[in-house]
Amino acid sequence: MDTNYNDHTNYSNQTDNNDQTDLSTHISGIRFNNPFMNASGAKCTTYFDLNELDKSRSGAFISKSSTPHFRQGNPPVRYWDNENLSINSMGLYNHGFSTYLDYGKYTTSTKPYFISMAGLTLEDNMTMINEFLNFSHNYKIDGIEFNFSCPNIVGKGQLGNDFDAVDEYLRRIFETDLSVIPKGKLSIGIKLPPYYEPSHIANISDILRKYQRLDFITCINSIANGLIIDTDSESVVIHPKNG
């Protein structure tokens, strides 16, 4: 395990000298110049996407939710947008975890860079964690988000709706050496689906409180079963899962 973690203490060169308003914030000691960052969604998949986010005025940026290897995802048309809104069913299309890990090695940005992991199984997540721990430049990664809430895998439900599985995944994750990396060197979080029942919110809260190394919660992830109809063609604008 590489223990040469970065010192996240100064991002002053990201500050706009014409703006005297201090919008800085922190997540477990990781400093953000401002509280804005992209969601791990459809437009953080390629190096071009990440470079654009890197150059933006966001306080941090995050990769596409990744699997251990390249994943083709759902067939097109799987993304649609206009000036007002967007809809997608990407199906975890991504270039593989090592691609997003390597990006951290080459970026010269001083803003925090997070990687999102979305293994389809517990062992997928263990594989990516081990790759991260053995990566010589892992100190350049500021945070990891575990995505337990992708609604777009055909035939597979969202892990975040299985509370026993969430507990088991987190227990196994924090039995690894991720748990010994200090707060302020690596921020660790979880992405959850929307919960509509107070009992479900209470259940997930009871589980998350057990894991003190958990630094942040991303909520809510995509709301499943959105639908947009093109009124000219009278058809759905995306094709996976019948639109």
MIDOSE-1310 file (N, C-alpha, C; in nm, 2 decimals, decimal comma, always signed):
residues 243
mdtn	+0,08/-0,12/+0,00/+0,00/+0,00/+0,00/+0,09/+0,12/+0,00; +0,06/+0,22/-0,09/+0,13/+0,34/-0,10/+0,07/+0,44/+0,00; +0,16/+0,49/+0,09/+0,11/+0,58/+0,20/+0,15/+0,73/+0,18; +0,20/+0,76/+0,06/+0,25/+0,90/+0,03/+0,13/+0,98/-0,01
yndh	+0,04/+1,02/+0,08/-0,08/+1,09/+0,04/-0,05/+1,24/+0,03; -0,13/+1,30/-0,05/-0,11/+1,44/-0,08/-0,15/+1,53/+0,03; -0,10/+1,65/+0,04/-0,13/+1,75/+0,14/-0,23/+1,85/+0,07; -0,36/+1,84/+0,10/-0,46/+1,92/+0,04/-0,48/+2,05/+0,12
tnys	-0,39/+2,14/+0,11/-0,40/+2,26/+0,20/-0,41/+2,39/+0,12; -0,38/+2,39/-0,01/-0,38/+2,52/-0,07/-0,43/+2,51/-0,22; -0,55/+2,57/-0,24/-0,60/+2,58/-0,38/-0,61/+2,72/-0,42; -0,53/+2,81/-0,37/-0,55/+2,96/-0,38/-0,54/+3,00/-0,53
nqtd	-0,47/+2,92/-0,61/-0,45/+2,96/-0,75/-0,58/+2,94/-0,83; -0,68/+2,88/-0,77/-0,81/+2,86/-0,84/-0,91/+2,98/-0,81; -0,87/+3,07/-0,72/-0,95/+3,18/-0,68/-0,96/+3,29/-0,78; -1,08/+3,34/-0,81/-1,10/+3,45/-0,90/-1,07/+3,58/-0,82
nndq	-0,97/+3,65/-0,86/-0,92/+3,77/-0,78/-1,03/+3,88/-0,79; -1,12/+3,87/-0,88/-1,22/+3,98/-0,89/-1,34/+3,95/-0,80; -1,34/+3,83/-0,74/-1,46/+3,79/-0,66/-1,41/+3,78/-0,52; -1,46/+3,86/-0,43/-1,41/+3,86/-0,29/-1,49/+3,77/-0,20
tdls	-1,60/+3,71/-0,26/-1,68/+3,62/-0,18/-1,62/+3,49/-0,16; -1,61/+3,45/-0,03/-1,54/+3,32/+0,00/-1,65/+3,21/+0,00; -1,65/+3,12/-0,10/-1,74/+3,01/-0,12/-1,67/+2,88/-0,08; -1,56/+2,88/-0,02/-1,49/+2,76/+0,01/-1,56/+2,67/+0,11
this	-1,54/+2,54/+0,10/-1,60/+2,45/+0,19/-1,51/+2,33/+0,20; -1,54/+2,23/+0,29/-1,46/+2,11/+0,31/-1,55/+1,99/+0,31; -1,49/+1,88/+0,27/-1,55/+1,75/+0,30/-1,43/+1,67/+0,36; -1,45/+1,64/+0,49/-1,35/+1,56/+0,57/-1,21/+1,61/+0,55
girf	-1,19/+1,74/+0,55/-1,06/+1,80/+0,54/-1,01/+1,83/+0,39; -1,09/+1,78/+0,29/-1,05/+1,81/+0,15/-1,12/+1,94/+0,12; -1,04/+2,04/+0,08/-1,09/+2,18/+0,06/-1,14/+2,20/-0,08; -1,25/+2,26/-0,09/-1,31/+2,30/-0,22/-1,31/+2,45/-0,22
nnpf	-1,27/+2,51/-0,34/-1,28/+2,65/-0,35/-1,42/+2,70/-0,35; -1,51/+2,62/-0,40/-1,66/+2,65/-0,40/-1,73/+2,51/-0,39; -1,86/+2,52/-0,35/-1,93/+2,39/-0,33/-1,99/+2,32/-0,45; -1,94/+2,36/-0,57/-2,00/+2,31/-0,69/-1,91/+2,20/-0,76
mnas	-1,97/+2,09/-0,80/-1,90/+1,99/-0,87/-2,00/+1,92/-0,96; -1,96/+1,85/-1,06/-2,05/+1,77/-1,15/-2,10/+1,65/-1,07; -2,21/+1,60/-1,11/-2,25/+1,47/-1,07/-2,18/+1,36/-1,16; -2,16/+1,24/-1,10/-2,11/+1,14/-1,19/-2,22/+1,09/-1,28
gakc	-2,23/+1,15/-1,39/-2,34/+1,12/-1,48/-2,29/+1,09/-1,62; -2,36/+1,14/-1,72/-2,33/+1,10/-1,86/-2,21/+1,17/-1,92; -2,17/+1,29/-1,87/-2,07/+1,37/-1,94/-1,94/+1,38/-1,86; -1,90/+1,27/-1,80/-1,77/+1,27/-1,73/-1,70/+1,14/-1,76
ttyf	-1,72/+1,09/-1,89/-1,68/+0,95/-1,93/-1,54/+0,95/-1,99; -1,51/+1,04/-2,08/-1,39/+1,04/-2,16/-1,29/+1,14/-2,10; -1,16/+1,13/-2,14/-1,06/+1,22/-2,10/-1,10/+1,36/-2,14; -1,16/+1,38/-2,26/-1,21/+1,51/-2,30/-1,30/+1,57/-2,20
dlne	-1,40/+1,49/-2,16/-1,50/+1,53/-2,06/-1,43/+1,57/-1,93; -1,34/+1,49/-1,88/-1,27/+1,52/-1,76/-1,18/+1,65/-1,77; -1,12/+1,66/-1,88/-1,04/+1,79/-1,90/-1,13/+1,91/-1,90; -1,25/+1,90/-1,96/-1,34/+2,02/-1,96/-1,38/+2,05/-1,82
ldks	-1,41/+1,95/-1,74/-1,45/+1,97/-1,60/-1,33/+2,02/-1,52; -1,21/+1,97/-1,55/-1,09/+2,01/-1,48/-1,07/+2,16/-1,50; -1,09/+2,21/-1,62/-1,07/+2,35/-1,66/-1,18/+2,44/-1,61; -1,29/+2,38/-1,57/-1,41/+2,46/-1,54/-1,39/+2,53/-1,40
rsga	-1,48/+2,61/-1,36/-1,47/+2,69/-1,23/-1,54/+2,61/-1,12; -1,56/+2,48/-1,14/-1,62/+2,40/-1,03/-1,52/+2,38/-0,92; -1,57/+2,36/-0,80/-1,48/+2,34/-0,68/-1,41/+2,20/-0,68; -1,46/+2,11/-0,76/-1,40/+1,97/-0,77/-1,47/+1,90/-0,89
fisk	-1,42/+1,79/-0,92/-1,48/+1,71/-1,03/-1,47/+1,56/-1,00; -1,56/+1,49/-1,07/-1,57/+1,34/-1,04/-1,58/+1,27/-1,17; -1,53/+1,15/-1,18/-1,53/+1,06/-1,30/-1,67/+1,00/-1,31; -1,69/+0,94/-1,43/-1,80/+0,85/-1,45/-1,79/+0,73/-1,36
sstp	-1,91/+0,68/-1,31/-1,91/+0,56/-1,23/-1,85/+0,45/-1,31; -1,75/+0,38/-1,25/-1,67/+0,28/-1,33/-1,69/+0,14/-1,28; -1,67/+0,05/-1,37/-1,66/-0,09/-1,34/-1,51/-0,13/-1,36; -1,48/-0,26/-1,32/-1,33/-0,29/-1,33/-1,28/-0,29/-1,47
hfrq	-1,36/-0,31/-1,57/-1,32/-0,31/-1,71/-1,42/-0,22/-1,80; -1,38/-0,19/-1,92/-1,46/-0,12/-2,01/-1,60/-0,19/-2,02; -1,70/-0,10/-2,01/-1,84/-0,15/-2,02/-1,91/-0,08/-2,13; -1,97/-0,15/-2,22/-2,04/-0,09/-2,34/-2,17/-0,01/-2,29
gnpp	-2,24/-0,07/-2,19/-2,36/+0,00/-2,15/-2,48/-0,04/-2,24; -2,58/+0,04/-2,22/-2,71/+0,02/-2,30/-2,69/+0,07/-2,44; -2,77/+0,01/-2,53/-2,76/+0,05/-2,67/-2,82/+0,19/-2,69; -2,77/+0,26/-2,79/-2,83/+0,39/-2,82/-2,97/+0,38/-2,88
vryw	-3,05/+0,48/-2,87/-3,02/+0,62/-2,82/-3,04/+0,61/-2,67; -2,94/+0,65/-2,59/-2,94/+0,63/-2,45/-2,93/+0,76/-2,37; -2,90/+0,87/-2,45/-2,89/+1,00/-2,38/-2,96/+1,10/-2,47; -3,03/+1,20/-2,41/-3,10/+1,30/-2,48/-3,11/+1,43/-2,40
dnen	-3,09/+1,54/-2,46/-3,11/+1,67/-2,38/-3,15/+1,78/-2,47; -3,20/+1,89/-2,41/-3,23/+2,01/-2,47/-3,18/+2,12/-2,38; -3,23/+2,24/-2,40/-3,18/+2,35/-2,32/-3,24/+2,35/-2,18; -3,33/+2,26/-2,15/-3,40/+2,27/-2,02/-3,38/+2,14/-1,94
lsin	-3,36/+2,03/-2,00/-3,35/+1,91/-1,92/-3,29/+1,80/-2,00; -3,26/+1,69/-1,93/-3,20/+1,57/-2,00/-3,26/+1,44/-1,94; -3,24/+1,34/-2,02/-3,28/+1,20/-1,97/-3,18/+1,11/-2,03; -3,14/+1,01/-1,95/-3,05/+0,91/-2,00/-3,08/+0,77/-1,93
smgl	-3,03/+0,67/-2,00/-3,02/+0,53/-1,95/-2,89/+0,47/-2,00; -2,78/+0,52/-1,95/-2,65/+0,49/-2,00/-2,61/+0,34/-1,98; -2,66/+0,29/-1,87/-2,63/+0,15/-1,84/-2,48/+0,13/-1,79; -2,43/+0,23/-1,72/-2,29/+0,23/-1,67/-2,19/+0,21/-1,79
ynhg	-2,22/+0,28/-1,90/-2,11/+0,29/-2,00/-2,00/+0,36/-1,94; -1,88/+0,30/-1,94/-1,76/+0,37/-1,89/-1,63/+0,30/-1,95; -1,52/+0,36/-1,94/-1,39/+0,32/-2,00/-1,31/+0,23/-1,91; -1,37/+0,19/-1,79/-1,29/+0,10/-1,70/-1,22/+0,18/-1,59
fsty	-1,22/+0,12/-1,47/-1,17/+0,19/-1,35/-1,02/+0,24/-1,37; -0,94/+0,16/-1,44/-0,80/+0,20/-1,45/-0,78/+0,33/-1,53; -0,87/+0,35/-1,63/-0,87/+0,48/-1,71/-0,89/+0,60/-1,62; -0,98/+0,59/-1,52/-1,01/+0,71/-1,44/-0,90/+0,72/-1,33
ldyg	-0,84/+0,61/-1,29/-0,73/+0,61/-1,19/-0,61/+0,67/-1,26; -0,58/+0,63/-1,38/-0,47/+0,69/-1,45/-0,48/+0,84/-1,48; -0,61/+0,89/-1,50/-0,63/+1,03/-1,52/-0,57/+1,11/-1,40; -0,59/+1,06/-1,28/-0,54/+1,13/-1,16/-0,39/+1,14/-1,17
kytt	-0,32/+1,05/-1,23/-0,17/+1,05/-1,24/-0,13/+1,17/-1,33; -0,20/+1,19/-1,44/-0,16/+1,29/-1,54/-0,21/+1,43/-1,52; -0,32/+1,45/-1,45/-0,38/+1,58/-1,44/-0,29/+1,67/-1,35; -0,28/+1,79/-1,39/-0,20/+1,89/-1,31/-0,29/+1,98/-1,23
stkp	-0,42/+1,95/-1,23/-0,51/+2,03/-1,16/-0,48/+2,03/-1,01; -0,52/+2,15/-0,94/-0,51/+2,15/-0,80/-0,64/+2,14/-0,73; -0,75/+2,13/-0,81/-0,88/+2,11/-0,75/-0,90/+1,96/-0,72; -0,98/+1,92/-0,62/-1,00/+1,78/-0,59/-1,06/+1,70/-0,70
yfis	-1,01/+1,58/-0,72/-1,05/+1,49/-0,82/-1,10/+1,36/-0,75; -1,23/+1,33/-0,78/-1,29/+1,21/-0,72/-1,32/+1,10/-0,83; -1,32/+0,98/-0,79/-1,35/+0,87/-0,87/-1,48/+0,80/-0,82; -1,57/+0,77/-0,91/-1,69/+0,70/-0,87/-1,68/+0,55/-0,91
magl	-1,70/+0,46/-0,82/-1,70/+0,32/-0,84/-1,84/+0,26/-0,84; -1,87/+0,17/-0,93/-2,00/+0,11/-0,94/-1,99/-0,04/-0,98; -1,92/-0,11/-0,90/-1,91/-0,25/-0,93/-2,05/-0,32/-0,93; -2,07/-0,41/-1,03/-2,20/-0,48/-1,03/-2,21/-0,59/-0,93
tled	-2,10/-0,62/-0,86/-2,09/-0,72/-0,75/-2,00/-0,67/-0,65; -2,01/-0,73/-0,53/-1,92/-0,69/-0,42/-1,77/-0,72/-0,47; -1,75/-0,83/-0,53/-1,61/-0,86/-0,57/-1,56/-0,76/-0,68; -1,65/-0,71/-0,76/-1,61/-0,60/-0,85/-1,55/-0,48/-0,77
nmtm	-1,62/-0,44/-0,67/-1,57/-0,33/-0,58/-1,44/-0,37/-0,51; -1,43/-0,49/-0,47/-1,30/-0,53/-0,40/-1,19/-0,52/-0,50; -1,21/-0,56/-0,62/-1,11/-0,56/-0,73/-1,06/-0,42/-0,75; -1,16/-0,32/-0,76/-1,12/-0,18/-0,78/-1,05/-0,12/-0,66
inef	-1,09/-0,16/-0,54/-1,03/-0,11/-0,42/-0,88/-0,16/-0,42; -0,86/-0,28/-0,44/-0,72/-0,34/-0,44/-0,64/-0,27/-0,55; -0,70/-0,24/-0,67/-0,62/-0,17/-0,77/-0,58/-0,03/-0,72; -0,68/+0,04/-0,66/-0,65/+0,17/-0,60/-0,54/+0,17/-0,50
lnfs	-0,55/+0,07/-0,41/-0,45/+0,07/-0,30/-0,31/+0,04/-0,35; -0,30/-0,03/-0,46/-0,17/-0,07/-0,52/-0,12/+0,03/-0,63; -0,20/+0,13/-0,65/-0,16/+0,23/-0,75/-0,06/+0,33/-0,70; +0,05/+0,34/-0,77/+0,16/+0,42/-0,71/+0,13/+0,57/-0,69
hnyk	+0,03/+0,62/-0,77/-0,01/+0,76/-0,76/-0,15/+0,78/-0,70; -0,19/+0,69/-0,61/-0,32/+0,70/-0,55/-0,33/+0,82/-0,46; -0,22/+0,88/-0,42/-0,23/+1,00/-0,34/-0,28/+1,12/-0,42; -0,29/+1,11/-0,55/-0,34/+1,22/-0,63/-0,50/+1,21/-0,65
idgi	-0,56/+1,10/-0,59/-0,70/+1,09/-0,59/-0,75/+1,14/-0,46; -0,84/+1,23/-0,46/-0,89/+1,30/-0,34/-1,01/+1,24/-0,28; -1,09/+1,16/-0,36/-1,21/+1,10/-0,30/-1,26/+0,98/-0,38; -1,33/+0,89/-0,32/-1,39/+0,78/-0,38/-1,54/+0,78/-0,35
efnf	-1,63/+0,77/-0,45/-1,77/+0,76/-0,43/-1,81/+0,62/-0,47; -1,88/+0,54/-0,38/-1,93/+0,41/-0,41/-2,08/+0,43/-0,46; -2,10/+0,40/-0,58/-2,24/+0,42/-0,64/-2,32/+0,29/-0,61; -2,42/+0,31/-0,52/-2,50/+0,19/-0,49/-2,64/+0,22/-0,55
scpn	-2,65/+0,29/-0,66/-2,78/+0,34/-0,69/-2,80/+0,36/-0,84; -2,74/+0,28/-0,93/-2,76/+0,30/-1,07/-2,90/+0,23/-1,11; -2,99/+0,31/-1,16/-3,12/+0,25/-1,20/-3,14/+0,20/-1,34; -3,02/+0,20/-1,41/-3,03/+0,18/-1,56/-2,97/+0,04/-1,60
ivgk	-2,95/-0,05/-1,51/-2,90/-0,18/-1,55/-3,02/-0,27/-1,57; -3,04/-0,31/-1,70/-3,16/-0,39/-1,73/-3,15/-0,53/-1,65; -3,26/-0,56/-1,58/-3,27/-0,68/-1,51/-3,20/-0,68/-1,37; -3,15/-0,56/-1,33/-3,08/-0,56/-1,20/-3,13/-0,44/-1,12
gqlg	-3,17/-0,46/-1,00/-3,22/-0,36/-0,92/-3,11/-0,27/-0,86; -3,15/-0,17/-0,79/-3,05/-0,08/-0,72/-3,01/-0,14/-0,59; -2,88/-0,15/-0,57/-2,82/-0,20/-0,45/-2,87/-0,12/-0,32; -2,89/+0,01/-0,34/-2,92/+0,09/-0,23/-3,06/+0,06/-0,17
ndfd	-3,14/-0,02/-0,24/-3,27/-0,06/-0,19/-3,27/-0,19/-0,12; -3,16/-0,25/-0,11/-3,14/-0,37/-0,03/-3,05/-0,34/+0,09; -3,11/-0,31/+0,20/-3,04/-0,26/+0,32/-2,94/-0,36/+0,37; -2,97/-0,49/+0,37/-2,88/-0,59/+0,42/-2,75/-0,59/+0,33
avde	-2,77/-0,58/+0,20/-2,66/-0,58/+0,11/-2,58/-0,45/+0,13; -2,64/-0,34/+0,15/-2,56/-0,21/+0,17/-2,47/-0,23/+0,30; -2,53/-0,29/+0,40/-2,45/-0,31/+0,52/-2,33/-0,40/+0,50; -2,36/-0,51/+0,42/-2,25/-0,61/+0,40/-2,14/-0,55/+0,31
ylrr	-2,18/-0,47/+0,21/-2,08/-0,41/+0,12/-2,00/-0,31/+0,20; -2,06/-0,23/+0,28/-1,98/-0,13/+0,36/-1,89/-0,20/+0,46; -1,94/-0,30/+0,52/-1,85/-0,38/+0,62/-1,73/-0,43/+0,54; -1,75/-0,49/+0,43/-1,63/-0,54/+0,35/-1,54/-0,43/+0,30
ifet	-1,60/-0,32/+0,26/-1,52/-0,21/+0,20/-1,43/-0,16/+0,31; -1,48/-0,14/+0,43/-1,41/-0,08/+0,54/-1,32/-0,18/+0,62; -1,32/-0,30/+0,58/-1,23/-0,40/+0,63/-1,10/-0,39/+0,55; -1,10/-0,32/+0,44/-0,98/-0,31/+0,36/-0,89/-0,19/+0,41
dlsv	-0,78/-0,17/+0,35/-0,69/-0,06/+0,40/-0,74/+0,07/+0,36; -0,85/+0,08/+0,29/-0,91/+0,22/+0,27/-0,94/+0,28/+0,40; -0,98/+0,20/+0,50/-1,02/+0,25/+0,63/-0,91/+0,32/+0,71; -0,78/+0,29/+0,68/-0,67/+0,34/+0,75/-0,61/+0,47/+0,69
ipkg	-0,66/+0,50/+0,57/-0,62/+0,63/+0,51/-0,68/+0,74/+0,58; -0,61/+0,84/+0,63/-0,67/+0,95/+0,72/-0,77/+1,03/+0,64; -0,86/+1,08/+0,72/-0,95/+1,19/+0,67/-0,86/+1,31/+0,63; -0,89/+1,38/+0,53/-0,81/+1,49/+0,48/-0,71/+1,44/+0,37
klsi	-0,69/+1,31/+0,36/-0,61/+1,26/+0,25/-0,69/+1,19/+0,15; -0,80/+1,13/+0,19/-0,90/+1,06/+0,10/-1,03/+1,07/+0,16; -1,13/+1,12/+0,08/-1,27/+1,13/+0,13/-1,34/+1,02/+0,07; -1,42/+0,95/+0,15/-1,50/+0,83/+0,11/-1,65/+0,85/+0,13
gikl	-1,72/+0,82/+0,02/-1,87/+0,85/+0,03/-1,95/+0,74/-0,04; -2,08/+0,76/-0,04/-2,17/+0,66/-0,09/-2,28/+0,74/-0,17; -2,32/+0,69/-0,29/-2,43/+0,75/-0,36/-2,55/+0,66/-0,35; -2,66/+0,72/-0,31/-2,78/+0,64/-0,27/-2,90/+0,68/-0,36
ppyy	-2,99/+0,59/-0,38/-3,12/+0,62/-0,45/-3,21/+0,71/-0,37; -3,31/+0,76/-0,43/-3,41/+0,83/-0,34/-3,49/+0,74/-0,26; -3,52/+0,78/-0,13/-3,61/+0,70/-0,04/-3,73/+0,78/-0,02; -3,85/+0,72/-0,03/-3,97/+0,79/-0,02/-4,04/+0,76/+0,12
epsh	-4,01/+0,65/+0,18/-4,07/+0,62/+0,31/-3,99/+0,65/+0,43; -4,04/+0,72/+0,53/-3,96/+0,75/+0,65/-3,89/+0,63/+0,71; -3,96/+0,51/+0,70/-3,89/+0,39/+0,76/-3,77/+0,35/+0,68; -3,77/+0,38/+0,55/-3,65/+0,35/+0,47/-3,54/+0,45/+0,50
iani	-3,57/+0,57/+0,52/-3,47/+0,67/+0,56/-3,41/+0,63/+0,70; -3,49/+0,59/+0,79/-3,44/+0,55/+0,92/-3,35/+0,43/+0,91; -3,39/+0,33/+0,82/-3,31/+0,21/+0,81/-3,17/+0,24/+0,75; -3,17/+0,32/+0,64/-3,04/+0,35/+0,58/-2,96/+0,43/+0,68
sdil	-3,02/+0,52/+0,75/-2,94/+0,61/+0,85/-2,88/+0,52/+0,96; -2,95/+0,42/+1,01/-2,90/+0,33/+1,11/-2,77/+0,26/+1,06; -2,78/+0,22/+0,93/-2,66/+0,15/+0,87/-2,54/+0,24/+0,86; -2,57/+0,36/+0,80/-2,46/+0,45/+0,77/-2,39/+0,50/+0,90
rkyq	-2,46/+0,52/+1,00/-2,40/+0,56/+1,13/-2,30/+0,46/+1,19; -2,30/+0,34/+1,14/-2,21/+0,24/+1,19/-2,07/+0,26/+1,14; -2,06/+0,33/+1,03/-1,93/+0,34/+0,96/-1,87/+0,48/+0,97; -1,79/+0,50/+1,07/-1,74/+0,64/+1,10/-1,64/+0,69/+0,99
rldf	-1,59/+0,60/+0,91/-1,50/+0,64/+0,80/-1,57/+0,69/+0,68; -1,70/+0,68/+0,68/-1,79/+0,73/+0,57/-1,80/+0,88/+0,58; -1,75/+0,95/+0,48/-1,74/+1,10/+0,50/-1,85/+1,18/+0,43; -1,91/+1,13/+0,33/-2,02/+1,20/+0,26/-2,12/+1,11/+0,20
itci	-2,24/+1,17/+0,18/-2,35/+1,09/+0,11/-2,39/+1,18/-0,01; -2,39/+1,11/-0,13/-2,45/+1,17/-0,25/-2,60/+1,13/-0,26; -2,69/+1,23/-0,25/-2,83/+1,20/-0,26/-2,90/+1,31/-0,32; -2,99/+1,29/-0,41/-3,03/+1,15/-0,45/-2,97/+1,13/-0,59
nsia	-2,95/+1,00/-0,62/-2,91/+0,96/-0,76/-3,03/+0,96/-0,85; -3,02/+0,92/-0,97/-3,12/+0,92/-1,07/-3,25/+0,87/-1,02; -3,36/+0,94/-1,05/-3,49/+0,89/-1,03/-3,53/+0,80/-1,15; -3,56/+0,67/-1,12/-3,59/+0,58/-1,22/-3,72/+0,60/-1,28
ngli	-3,74/+0,55/-1,41/-3,87/+0,56/-1,47/-3,92/+0,70/-1,52; -3,82/+0,79/-1,54/-3,86/+0,91/-1,61/-3,90/+0,88/-1,75; -3,97/+0,97/-1,81/-4,02/+0,95/-1,95/-4,03/+1,08/-2,02; -3,97/+1,09/-2,14/-3,99/+1,21/-2,22/-4,04/+1,16/-2,36
idtd	-4,14/+1,23/-2,41/-4,20/+1,19/-2,54/-4,17/+1,31/-2,64; -4,12/+1,27/-2,76/-4,11/+1,37/-2,86/-4,24/+1,39/-2,93; -4,30/+1,50/-2,91/-4,44/+1,52/-2,96/-4,45/+1,53/-3,11; -4,34/+1,55/-3,18/-4,35/+1,55/-3,32/-4,35/+1,41/-3,38
sesv	-4,27/+1,33/-3,32/-4,26/+1,19/-3,37/-4,35/+1,09/-3,29; -4,40/+1,15/-3,18/-4,49/+1,07/-3,09/-4,42/+0,94/-3,05; -4,29/+0,95/-3,01/-4,21/+0,84/-2,96/-4,12/+0,88/-2,85; -4,07/+0,79/-2,78/-3,98/+0,82/-2,67/-3,85/+0,87/-2,73
vihp	-3,77/+0,95/-2,65/-3,65/+1,01/-2,70/-3,53/+0,92/-2,67; -3,54/+0,83/-2,58/-3,43/+0,73/-2,56/-3,49/+0,59/-2,57; -3,41/+0,49/-2,60/-3,46/+0,36/-2,63/-3,45/+0,25/-2,52; -3,34/+0,25/-2,44/-3,33/+0,14/-2,34/-3,45/+0,14/-2,24
kng	-3,49/+0,02/-2,20/-3,60/+0,00/-2,10/-3,73/+0,06/-2,16; -3,75/+0,05/-2,29/-3,87/+0,10/-2,36/-3,88/+0,25/-2,34; -3,77/+0,32/-2,32/-3,77/+0,47/-2,32/-3,79/+0,52/-2,18
